[in-house]
Amino acid sequence: MKAHTKSESTVLHSALRYKLAALVGTENVRPASAADAVAGVESKLVVSPGTETEIAEVLRLFNEAGFAVIPRGNGTKLGWGNPPSRAEIILSTVRLNEIIEHAWADLTVAAGAGCTIQQIQETLTQHGQRLALDPLWPEKATVGGILSTNDSGALRLRFGALRDLIIGVTLALPDGTLASSGGRVVKNVAGYDLPKLVTGALGTLGIITRAVFRLHPLPHHSRSLSISTAQPKETEKCVLAIQDSKLAHIFLQSHFSDETSPVSDILFEGTEAGLAAQETQLRNLAAPAIVSEVPSPTWTAREELWNFPDPESTAIAKISILPSNLATTVQRIDGAARVHHLRWKALIYATGLGWLRLECQAPAKNDPAERARTALVQLRGALQLLRTELENQGSSLVALHVPEKMPTFDAWGDPGDALPLMKSVKHRLDPKNTLNPGRFVGGI
């Protein structure tokens, strides 16, 4: 699509602002600032509708005017994916922040796209229920954001990923249509499965305005244990043995780094007698590995990977492997990091999903410009090497954070044979390529 010239954009903005002000209120329309940039691409306007109908109408206006629209919640994962090819408008969902309905007897909850996960959990706790999900930064992460990025953590081992927890969704489509699919009961299977379609689509098909989730009861008791091993191969053996056992664990994740020996975390829930029996079985199964109790589940282990001081010398990637390739993958990570003189840490779930941090260790005496150039070369080389090796073994690597000056590195890697189908769905729902253009797999 032809990009707007400066004069064309000014005229269009002037014409649209009157409509926007009347629709959502002048206080909810403002010029975009540098802080609103998406992966280094600056926008022109930020609009914050207050209802689903307003979002649909605002999206229709921008779609007809030919502007690229970037959906945004609280922006915790706005840097994920490729930089957009265009980003004129930020369309915020933060005002859709209410819990619409909690049908506690049916174990379902409906919430607006701008509602935070922590807000939902606090409401559900009052009825002894939970959304069995552990996304990054739950105090800020919104319903729309976690669905668009398909962000779930170690709990997916027991309760499934987001596609297993979402049972209904409402979308604002670029033509102004509000489309709903699914329902408020767990067994509803009627209609086109929009919930699964938009989960992980990075906001490229429609703007999520509300979602309905299935719930689970809160546990009466829980117990967290750590398993220390000497080598990744021992960790792999232990993880596979646990997965093949009758242990009823809730999550199982393993920590690796270039500095320390592997440690795995495991969580059990149930009665006190049941927990004691599970722990005894685990100790027997894991021997001679050291098993010790930890005071609480390590919910923040994934967040700790994101606590890095210098974004321009750090990369974060999500990997997907076969659990039986755990030790081999850790060996590949360590080898790529050594070749490119990088430090590394990784967190890998028993399901085979993992998170990797690579850091440049250029000498402190280097000036910032030289350090930045060194980091770009080292990080890009390591990521490309790892992606090639992982894809050769049927695995994948998706870059979630790279330095801003590394714009030509594709975040997604090989899209496989599903790309034509994904492009067809994109064209059907967003024919003008209005939503998040260029950010998803294959440049969608």
C-alpha positions as CSV (number, residue, x, y, z in Angstrom):
1,M,0.0,0.0,0.0
2,K,1.2,3.5,-0.9
3,A,2.5,5.4,2.1
4,H,1.0,8.8,3.0
5,T,3.0,11.9,2.3
6,K,3.3,14.4,5.1
7,S,0.7,16.8,3.6
8,E,-1.7,13.9,3.0
9,S,-1.3,12.7,6.6
10,T,-1.9,16.2,8.0
11,V,-5.1,16.6,6.0
12,L,-6.4,13.2,6.9
13,H,-5.6,13.7,10.6
14,S,-7.4,17.0,10.6
15,A,-10.4,15.5,9.0
16,L,-10.5,12.5,11.3
17,R,-9.8,14.3,14.5
18,Y,-13.3,15.9,14.6
19,K,-14.9,12.5,14.1
20,L,-12.6,10.9,16.7
21,A,-13.2,13.6,19.3
22,A,-17.0,13.3,18.8
23,L,-16.7,9.5,19.1
24,V,-14.3,8.9,22.0
25,G,-13.8,12.4,23.5
26,T,-11.0,14.8,22.9
27,E,-9.2,13.7,26.1
28,N,-8.8,10.2,24.5
29,V,-7.1,11.4,21.4
30,R,-3.5,12.7,21.5
31,P,-0.4,13.0,19.4
32,A,2.0,10.1,19.7
33,S,5.4,10.7,21.4
34,A,8.7,9.0,21.1
35,A,7.7,6.7,24.0
36,D,4.9,5.3,21.8
37,A,7.3,4.0,19.1
38,V,6.9,0.4,18.2
39,A,10.2,-1.4,17.7
40,G,11.8,2.0,16.8
41,V,8.9,2.9,14.4
42,E,7.2,6.1,15.5
43,S,3.4,6.7,15.2
44,K,1.4,9.8,14.7
45,L,-1.7,9.5,16.9
46,V,-2.8,7.5,20.0
47,V,-6.6,6.8,20.3
48,S,-8.2,5.2,23.4
49,P,-11.8,4.2,22.8
50,G,-13.9,3.3,25.8
51,T,-16.3,0.6,24.4
52,E,-16.2,-2.2,21.9
53,T,-18.4,-0.3,19.5
54,E,-16.1,2.7,19.7
55,I,-13.1,0.5,18.9
56,A,-14.9,-1.0,15.9
57,E,-15.9,2.4,14.5
58,V,-12.5,4.0,15.1
59,L,-10.8,1.0,13.4
60,R,-13.2,1.3,10.4
61,L,-12.4,5.0,10.0
62,F,-8.6,4.4,9.9
63,N,-9.0,1.4,7.7
64,E,-11.0,3.5,5.1
65,A,-8.4,6.3,5.4
66,G,-5.6,3.8,4.7
67,F,-3.7,4.2,8.0
68,A,-1.8,1.4,9.6
69,V,-3.1,0.6,13.1
70,I,-1.1,-0.9,16.0
71,P,-3.3,-2.4,18.7
72,R,-1.9,-1.9,22.2
73,G,-2.8,-2.8,25.8
74,N,-0.2,-1.8,28.4
75,G,2.6,-2.4,26.0
76,T,4.5,-5.0,28.0
77,K,5.2,-7.1,24.8
78,L,5.0,-4.4,22.1
79,G,8.6,-5.1,21.0
80,W,7.8,-8.8,20.1
81,G,7.7,-9.6,16.5
82,N,9.3,-7.7,13.6
83,P,9.2,-3.9,13.4
84,P,6.0,-2.8,11.6
85,S,6.3,-1.6,8.0
86,R,4.0,1.3,8.9
87,A,2.7,2.5,12.2
88,E,0.6,5.6,11.9
89,I,-2.0,4.9,14.7
90,I,-1.8,3.4,18.1
91,L,-5.2,2.1,19.1
92,S,-5.3,1.5,22.8
93,T,-7.6,-1.0,24.6
94,V,-6.7,0.1,28.2
95,R,-10.1,1.6,28.9
96,L,-11.8,-1.8,28.3
97,N,-10.6,-2.9,31.7
98,E,-13.6,-4.4,33.4
99,I,-14.4,-7.9,34.4
100,I,-17.6,-8.3,32.4
101,E,-19.0,-11.5,34.0
102,H,-17.7,-14.1,36.5
103,A,-20.0,-17.1,36.2
104,W,-18.4,-18.9,39.1
105,A,-20.8,-21.8,39.0
106,D,-19.8,-22.5,35.4
107,L,-16.1,-21.9,36.1
108,T,-15.9,-19.1,33.4
109,V,-15.0,-15.5,33.4
110,A,-15.4,-12.8,30.7
111,A,-13.1,-9.8,30.8
112,G,-12.3,-6.8,28.6
113,A,-9.2,-6.7,26.5
114,G,-7.6,-4.0,28.8
115,C,-8.2,-5.9,32.0
116,T,-4.9,-7.0,33.6
117,I,-4.3,-10.6,34.6
118,Q,-3.6,-9.7,38.2
119,Q,-7.0,-7.9,38.3
120,I,-8.7,-11.0,37.1
121,Q,-6.9,-13.3,39.6
122,E,-7.7,-11.0,42.5
123,T,-11.4,-11.2,41.7
124,L,-11.4,-15.0,41.1
125,T,-9.6,-15.6,44.4
126,Q,-12.6,-14.4,46.3
127,H,-14.5,-17.4,45.0
128,G,-11.6,-19.9,45.4
129,Q,-10.9,-19.9,41.7
130,R,-8.1,-18.9,39.3
131,L,-7.2,-18.5,35.7
132,A,-4.5,-21.2,35.5
133,L,-2.1,-19.0,33.6
134,D,1.3,-17.5,34.5
135,P,2.2,-14.8,31.9
136,L,5.0,-12.3,32.1
137,W,4.3,-9.3,34.3
138,P,0.7,-10.1,35.3
139,E,0.3,-6.8,37.1
140,K,0.6,-5.0,33.8
141,A,-0.1,-7.6,31.1
142,T,-3.7,-7.3,29.6
143,V,-6.1,-9.9,28.3
144,G,-5.7,-8.7,24.7
145,G,-1.9,-8.6,25.0
146,I,-1.4,-12.1,26.3
147,L,-3.8,-13.5,23.8
148,S,-2.2,-11.7,20.9
149,T,1.3,-12.9,21.9
150,N,0.1,-16.4,23.2
151,D,2.1,-15.7,26.4
152,S,1.8,-18.5,28.9
153,G,4.4,-20.0,31.3
154,A,5.2,-23.3,33.0
155,L,1.6,-24.0,34.2
156,R,0.7,-25.0,30.6
157,L,2.2,-28.4,31.5
158,R,-0.8,-29.2,33.6
159,F,-3.6,-26.8,32.4
160,G,-2.8,-26.3,28.8
161,A,-1.8,-23.2,26.8
162,L,-4.0,-20.2,26.2
163,R,-5.7,-21.9,23.3
164,D,-6.9,-24.5,25.8
165,L,-8.1,-21.9,28.3
166,I,-9.9,-19.5,26.0
167,I,-13.5,-20.4,25.1
168,G,-14.9,-17.2,23.6
169,V,-13.7,-14.0,22.0
170,T,-15.0,-10.8,20.5
171,L,-13.0,-9.0,17.8
172,A,-13.2,-5.6,16.1
173,L,-12.4,-6.2,12.4
174,P,-11.0,-3.6,10.1
175,D,-14.3,-3.1,8.3
176,G,-16.0,-2.1,11.6
177,T,-17.6,-5.5,12.3
178,L,-17.7,-6.8,15.8
179,A,-17.3,-10.6,15.5
180,S,-17.9,-13.0,18.3
181,S,-17.2,-16.7,18.5
182,G,-17.4,-19.3,21.3
183,G,-19.5,-18.8,24.4
184,R,-19.6,-18.7,28.2
185,V,-19.8,-22.5,28.8
186,V,-16.9,-24.8,28.6
187,K,-18.4,-27.3,26.2
188,N,-19.6,-24.7,23.6
189,V,-18.2,-25.8,20.2
190,A,-20.5,-23.9,17.8
191,G,-19.3,-21.5,15.2
192,Y,-16.0,-20.6,13.6
193,D,-13.1,-21.0,16.1
194,L,-12.0,-17.3,16.3
195,P,-10.5,-17.8,19.9
196,K,-7.8,-20.2,18.7
197,L,-7.3,-18.3,15.4
198,V,-6.4,-15.0,17.1
199,T,-4.4,-16.4,19.9
200,G,-0.8,-15.8,18.9
201,A,-1.7,-13.8,15.8
202,L,0.0,-10.7,17.2
203,G,-3.1,-8.5,16.5
204,T,-2.8,-8.9,12.7
205,L,-6.4,-10.3,12.2
206,G,-8.5,-8.1,14.4
207,I,-8.5,-6.2,17.7
208,I,-9.5,-8.3,20.7
209,T,-12.1,-6.5,22.7
210,R,-13.1,-9.2,25.2
211,A,-12.4,-12.8,26.0
212,V,-14.0,-15.7,27.9
213,F,-11.8,-18.1,29.8
214,R,-12.4,-21.5,31.5
215,L,-11.3,-21.5,35.2
216,H,-9.8,-23.9,37.7
217,P,-10.2,-24.1,41.5
218,L,-7.4,-22.8,43.7
219,P,-5.4,-25.6,45.4
220,H,-5.8,-26.2,49.1
221,H,-2.0,-26.8,49.5
222,S,1.1,-26.7,47.3
223,R,4.7,-27.7,47.6
224,S,7.7,-26.6,45.5
225,L,10.9,-28.6,45.2
226,S,14.2,-28.1,43.4
227,I,16.3,-30.8,41.8
228,S,20.0,-30.2,41.5
229,T,22.0,-32.1,38.9
230,A,25.6,-31.9,37.7
231,Q,25.2,-31.9,33.9
232,P,22.4,-31.1,31.4
233,K,22.3,-34.8,30.4
234,E,21.4,-35.8,34.0
235,T,18.7,-33.1,33.9
236,E,17.3,-34.4,30.7
237,K,17.2,-38.0,32.2
238,C,15.5,-36.7,35.3
239,V,12.9,-34.6,33.5
240,L,12.0,-37.5,31.1
241,A,11.7,-39.9,34.0
242,I,9.4,-37.5,35.9
243,Q,7.3,-37.0,32.8
244,D,7.0,-40.7,32.3
245,S,6.1,-41.4,35.9
246,K,2.7,-41.2,37.7
247,L,3.7,-38.0,39.5
248,A,0.9,-35.4,39.3
249,H,3.1,-32.3,39.0
250,I,1.7,-28.9,38.0
251,F,4.9,-27.6,36.4
252,L,8.4,-28.6,35.8
253,Q,11.1,-26.2,34.5
254,S,14.9,-26.3,34.3
255,H,17.5,-23.5,34.7
256,F,20.7,-23.6,32.8
257,S,23.6,-21.1,32.4
258,D,27.3,-20.8,31.6
259,E,28.0,-20.1,35.3
260,T,26.0,-22.7,37.4
261,S,25.0,-26.3,37.4
262,P,21.4,-27.1,36.2
263,V,18.5,-26.8,38.7
264,S,14.9,-27.9,38.0
265,D,11.8,-26.6,39.8
266,I,8.7,-28.8,40.3
267,L,5.4,-27.9,41.8
268,F,2.8,-30.2,43.4
269,E,-0.8,-29.3,44.5
270,G,-3.2,-31.3,46.6
271,T,-3.8,-32.5,50.2
272,E,-0.9,-32.5,52.7
273,A,-0.9,-36.4,52.7
274,G,-0.8,-36.4,48.9
275,L,2.0,-33.9,48.8
276,A,4.1,-35.9,51.2
277,A,3.6,-39.0,49.0
278,Q,4.5,-37.1,45.9
279,E,7.7,-35.8,47.5
280,T,8.7,-39.3,48.6
281,Q,8.2,-40.7,45.1
282,L,10.1,-37.8,43.5
283,R,13.1,-38.2,45.8
284,N,13.3,-41.9,44.9
285,L,12.8,-41.2,41.2
286,A,15.4,-38.4,41.1
287,A,18.2,-40.1,43.1
288,P,21.1,-39.5,43.2
289,A,20.1,-35.9,42.3
290,I,19.7,-33.6,45.3
291,V,16.0,-32.7,46.0
292,S,15.3,-29.8,48.4
293,E,12.2,-27.8,49.3
294,V,11.9,-24.2,48.3
295,P,9.6,-21.7,50.1
296,S,7.4,-20.8,47.1
297,P,6.9,-21.5,43.4
298,T,9.5,-19.7,41.2
299,W,6.8,-17.8,39.2
300,T,9.2,-15.0,38.3
301,A,12.0,-17.2,36.8
302,R,11.1,-16.1,33.3
303,E,10.8,-12.5,34.3
304,E,14.3,-12.6,35.7
305,L,15.7,-13.3,32.3
306,W,14.3,-9.9,31.2
307,N,16.2,-8.1,34.0
308,F,19.1,-7.0,31.9
309,P,20.9,-3.6,32.2
310,D,21.7,-2.9,28.6
311,P,19.0,-3.6,25.9
312,E,21.5,-2.9,23.1
313,S,23.9,-5.7,24.2
314,T,21.2,-8.3,25.0
315,A,19.0,-10.7,23.1
316,I,16.0,-12.7,24.3
317,A,14.7,-15.7,22.3
318,K,11.9,-18.3,22.7
319,I,12.9,-21.8,21.6
320,S,10.8,-24.9,21.0
321,I,12.4,-28.3,21.1
322,L,11.6,-32.0,21.7
323,P,12.1,-32.7,25.4
324,S,14.4,-35.6,24.4
325,N,16.7,-33.0,22.8
326,L,17.1,-31.0,26.0
327,A,20.8,-31.8,26.7
328,T,21.7,-31.5,23.0
329,T,20.0,-28.1,22.8
330,V,21.8,-26.8,25.9
331,Q,25.1,-28.0,24.4
332,R,24.3,-26.1,21.2
333,I,23.5,-22.9,23.1
334,D,26.7,-23.1,25.0
335,G,28.7,-23.8,21.9
336,A,27.1,-20.8,20.0
337,A,27.7,-18.5,22.9
338,R,31.3,-19.5,23.2
339,V,32.0,-19.0,19.5
340,H,30.6,-15.5,19.7
341,H,31.9,-14.6,23.2
342,L,28.5,-14.3,24.9
343,R,27.2,-15.0,28.3
344,W,23.9,-17.0,28.4
345,K,21.1,-18.2,30.6
346,A,18.1,-20.4,29.7
347,L,14.9,-21.6,31.3
348,I,13.3,-24.7,29.6
349,Y,10.0,-26.2,30.5
350,A,9.3,-29.9,30.5
351,T,7.0,-29.4,27.5
352,G,10.1,-28.4,25.4
353,L,9.4,-24.6,25.3
354,G,12.3,-22.5,26.5
355,W,13.6,-19.0,27.0
356,L,17.1,-17.9,26.3
357,R,19.1,-14.8,27.2
358,L,22.3,-13.9,25.4
359,E,24.6,-11.0,26.5
360,C,27.6,-9.4,25.0
361,Q,30.6,-9.4,27.3
362,A,32.7,-6.8,25.6
363,P,35.3,-5.2,27.9
364,A,34.1,-2.3,29.9
365,K,36.9,-0.1,28.6
366,N,35.3,-0.2,25.1
367,D,33.4,3.0,24.2
368,P,29.6,2.7,23.9
369,A,29.6,2.9,20.1
370,E,32.2,0.1,19.8
371,R,30.4,-2.0,22.4
372,A,27.2,-1.6,20.4
373,R,28.8,-2.6,17.1
374,T,30.4,-5.7,18.8
375,A,27.1,-6.7,20.4
376,L,25.3,-6.5,17.0
377,V,27.8,-8.8,15.4
378,Q,28.1,-11.3,18.3
379,L,24.3,-11.5,19.0
380,R,23.3,-11.8,15.4
381,G,25.9,-14.5,14.7
382,A,24.8,-16.5,17.7
383,L,21.1,-16.2,17.0
384,Q,21.5,-17.2,13.4
385,L,23.8,-20.1,14.2
386,L,21.4,-21.4,16.9
387,R,18.3,-20.9,14.6
388,T,20.0,-22.9,11.8
389,E,20.9,-25.7,14.2
390,L,17.5,-25.9,15.8
391,E,15.6,-25.8,12.6
392,N,17.8,-28.6,11.3
393,Q,16.6,-30.8,14.2
394,G,12.9,-29.8,13.7
395,S,12.9,-27.1,16.4
396,S,12.6,-23.4,16.3
397,L,13.9,-20.1,17.6
398,V,11.9,-16.8,17.8
399,A,13.7,-13.6,18.7
400,L,11.6,-11.6,21.2
401,H,14.2,-8.9,21.9
402,V,17.2,-7.8,19.9
403,P,19.0,-4.4,19.8
404,E,17.1,-1.8,17.9
405,K,19.9,-1.4,15.4
406,M,19.5,-5.0,14.3
407,P,16.3,-4.4,12.2
408,T,17.1,-6.9,9.4
409,F,17.1,-9.9,11.7
410,D,13.8,-11.7,11.2
411,A,12.1,-12.4,14.5
412,W,10.3,-15.6,13.4
413,G,12.5,-17.8,11.2
414,D,11.3,-20.4,8.8
415,P,7.4,-20.1,8.6
416,G,7.1,-23.6,7.1
417,D,4.3,-24.7,4.7
418,A,1.6,-22.9,6.7
419,L,2.5,-19.5,5.4
420,P,0.1,-19.5,2.3
421,L,-2.8,-20.4,4.6
422,M,-1.9,-17.7,7.1
423,K,-1.7,-15.1,4.3
424,S,-5.1,-16.2,3.0
425,V,-6.7,-15.8,6.4
426,K,-5.0,-12.4,6.8
427,H,-6.3,-11.2,3.4
428,R,-9.8,-12.4,4.2
429,L,-10.0,-10.6,7.6
430,D,-7.7,-7.6,6.8
431,P,-7.6,-7.1,3.0
432,K,-6.0,-3.6,3.3
433,N,-3.2,-4.8,5.6
434,T,-4.3,-2.3,8.2
435,L,-3.4,-4.1,11.4
436,N,0.2,-4.5,12.5
437,P,1.5,-4.7,8.9
438,G,4.8,-6.6,8.6
439,R,5.1,-7.7,12.2
440,F,4.0,-11.3,11.9
441,V,5.4,-14.5,10.3
442,G,6.5,-14.1,6.7
443,G,5.9,-10.3,6.7
444,I,2.2,-10.6,7.4
